[in-house]
Amino acid sequence: MERLGVDLGGVIIPRIFDGQPLSFFRENRTGFLSIRPIEFSIEALGLLNMGRFPGAVFLIIAASEGVEKKSREWLDHWNFQRRTGIPESRIYFCRKGSMKAEIAREIGISRMVDDKIDNLAPMNFLEHRYLFNPREEETRFIEDFLTSVTVSYTWPQLFWQILR
C-alpha cells in the first residue's frame, strides 16, 4: 500500500504570514494560531486521505520541542484531524530535518512532500518526492534531482501531480 508523507511548515503552514517569516511561529508570540493554512492544503489532504491514500497520509515534521508544542496547538486550532481524517497517531515529530528520511523509511512512506530539497535528497528510496513551493536559492540544486523530484507551487497543482 502506498503511503504519503507531508511536511507542515512551508507546506501546510505558509513560510510567510502577514509579512513575517515563519520564524514568527518559532518565537514566543501568541498570534501563531491566526496563521491560516495554505489555500486548499487541508482540503486536499482530506481528499487524499479518503481517496488515493485511504488512511495512509502522515505528517513528518522537524521541530524543536517548543515549535512542536505550537504546531500541535495550531493543528488543534484549525481542526486538522477532523478536517483531514489524519489522526494524531500518524503525526510524527523529529528534531532535525535530516531525521525525516529515517522516519519515512520506518513507517513505509512511498511519496513525500516537503519544501526543502535538503530533506528530500536523502529519500532516494521513495517512489516520488514532491518539492513544494521551493525558495529561489533551492531551485539551483533541483537540477541534480529533476528526474526524481516533482516541483509544485500550489496545492491544486500538487494534488493533481500526486493523483497521476
C-alpha positions in Angstrom: 0.0 0.0 0.0 1.3 3.5 -0.9 1.8 6.0 1.9 2.1 9.7 1.6 4.3 11.8 4.0 3.8 15.6 4.2 5.8 18.3 6.0 3.9 21.0 7.9 6.0 24.3 7.8 6.1 25.7 4.3 3.7 23.0 3.0 0.6 23.4 5.2 1.6 26.4 7.2 2.9 29.3 5.0 6.6 30.4 5.3 5.5 34.0 5.4 2.5 35.3 7.4 1.4 38.9 7.5 4.9 39.9 6.2 6.6 37.9 8.9 8.8 34.9 8.1 7.9 31.5 9.6 10.3 32.3 12.5 7.3 34.2 13.8 5.9 30.7 14.6 9.2 29.8 16.5 9.3 32.9 18.6 7.5 33.3 21.8 4.4 35.0 20.4 0.7 34.3 20.8 -0.5 35.2 17.3 0.6 32.0 15.7 -2.9 30.5 15.9 -4.1 33.2 13.5 -1.8 31.8 10.7 -4.2 30.4 8.1 -3.3 27.1 6.3 -2.0 27.4 2.8 -5.0 27.5 0.5 -6.5 24.1 -0.3 -3.9 22.2 1.8 -6.2 20.8 4.4 -9.0 20.0 1.9 -6.5 18.3 -0.4 -5.1 16.2 2.4 -8.6 15.2 3.4 -9.4 14.1 -0.1 -6.1 12.2 -0.5 -6.6 10.5 2.9 -10.1 9.3 1.9 -9.3 8.6 -1.7 -5.9 7.9 -3.3 -4.2 7.0 0.1 -7.0 5.7 2.3 -5.9 6.0 5.9 -2.3 6.3 4.7 -1.4 10.0 4.9 1.2 11.0 7.5 2.8 14.2 8.7 6.5 14.1 9.3 7.6 17.4 10.9 11.1 18.6 12.1 10.7 20.9 15.0 12.2 21.9 18.4 10.2 21.0 21.5 8.7 24.5 21.6 7.7 24.5 18.0 6.3 21.0 18.3 4.0 22.2 21.1 2.9 25.2 19.0 2.5 23.0 15.9 0.2 20.7 17.9 -1.8 23.7 19.2 -2.1 25.1 15.6 -3.3 21.7 14.2 -5.9 21.5 17.0 -7.0 25.1 16.5 -7.6 24.5 12.8 -9.3 21.2 13.4 -6.8 19.4 11.3 -7.5 15.9 12.4 -11.3 16.3 12.0 -11.0 18.0 8.6 -8.4 15.6 7.1 -9.2 12.3 8.9 -5.5 12.1 9.8 -5.3 11.0 13.5 -2.6 12.1 15.9 -1.1 8.6 15.6 0.0 9.5 12.1 1.7 12.7 13.1 5.5 12.3 13.6 7.9 14.8 15.0 11.7 14.8 14.9 14.2 17.4 16.0 16.1 17.7 12.7 15.1 17.7 9.0 17.8 15.1 8.4 15.9 12.6 10.6 12.8 12.7 8.3 14.2 10.1 5.9 14.7 7.6 8.7 11.1 8.1 9.9 9.8 7.9 6.3 11.6 4.6 5.8 10.5 3.2 9.2 6.8 3.8 8.5 6.9 2.8 4.9 6.3 6.2 3.2 6.4 5.8 -0.6 5.8 9.5 -1.5 6.9 12.7 0.4 6.0 16.4 0.2 8.5 18.9 1.6 9.5 22.5 1.0 13.2 21.8 1.4 15.4 19.9 -1.1 17.8 19.0 1.7 15.1 17.0 3.4 14.0 15.2 0.2 17.5 14.5 -1.1 18.3 11.6 1.3 14.9 10.0 0.5 16.0 8.4 -2.8 14.3 5.2 -1.7 10.9 6.8 -2.3 8.8 6.3 -5.4 8.0 10.0 -5.6 9.3 13.2 -4.0 7.5 16.5 -4.3 9.2 19.8 -3.6 6.6 22.3 -2.6 7.0 26.0 -3.4 10.8 25.9 -3.2 12.8 29.0 -2.3 14.7 30.6 -5.1 18.0 29.5 -3.7 16.8 25.9 -3.6 15.9 25.8 -7.3 19.6 25.9 -8.1 20.0 22.4 -6.6 16.9 20.9 -8.2 18.7 20.2 -11.5 20.6 17.3 -9.7 17.2 15.8 -8.8 15.0 16.7 -11.7 14.4 13.1 -12.7 13.2 12.1 -9.2 11.6 15.3 -7.8 8.4 16.9 -8.9 8.2 20.7 -8.2 4.8 22.1 -7.2 3.9 25.7 -6.4 0.3 25.4 -5.2 -1.8 22.8 -3.6 -4.2 22.3 -6.5 -1.2 21.7 -8.7 0.4 19.3 -6.2 -2.9 17.5 -5.7 -3.2 16.6 -9.4 0.5 15.7 -9.6 0.1 13.3 -6.7 -3.0 11.7 -8.4 -1.1 10.9 -11.6 
